[in-house]
Amino acid sequence: MAVNSSNVPQSERIYQELKAAILSGDIAPSTVLSQNELARKYDVSRSPVRDALRRLEQEGLVQLVPKVGALVKADDFSDAVDVTEIRSILEGYVARRLAHSVTYEELNELRGSLERVKAAIEAGDIEAFYHLERAHHDKLAAMVRNKRLVRVLESLVDPLCNRAYWAYVRRSPEAAKVMYEEHLSILAAIQEGDGCKAEALMRKHIQRMHAAMLQMAGYDSQSIDFSNE
């Protein structure tokens, strides 16, 4: 997502630009990000660069290297499988909970969220879709009003899944439409108060999406097939 450098702190701008480049593959895994080189590139001191790299480390995208900078993490398929399994369980739980607790106002908010997702698809704005679809997942989790659960979900950041997701929605135009339709079905189940259906649809959504993403990244999608659960 484009960042207006005149309106944001230096560390935020650097963080956003580096993150986008890592997720898109413009900065490849195992690349060393030098603090000094980044400071020269952005014409800043090393302090905002360090802050940006720390945030990337917290998200699992880089590993800090003392006195050097950071190393962009290489793909770890086992981590991606683990993240997929945990996310499907936790977000399935979120959908089930919401089916029994969602308010009329929250339903309207979720409909509006999906309308924005749809608008991004129709406009062909894949970058906007990427951010809006992920924001919709975050919105669902926040509505459960369990701060610890939200923190756990926020911690489930996997570099391989992020890079594969970005590549998936960029290279497969129909993927965004499928994901949107799945979200509509999940929201319908939540609105109907059918917790079991909402949970099953959410788990299937995450499992199918990650299988397709990782297959596109060159991995065997059967390795994360949870259809027998």
Helices and strands as residue ranges (DSSP letters): H 10-24, E 32-34, H 35-42, H 46-58, E 62-65, E 69-72, H 77-101, H 104-123, H 126-142, H 147-155, H 159-171, H 173-192, H 195-216, G 221-224
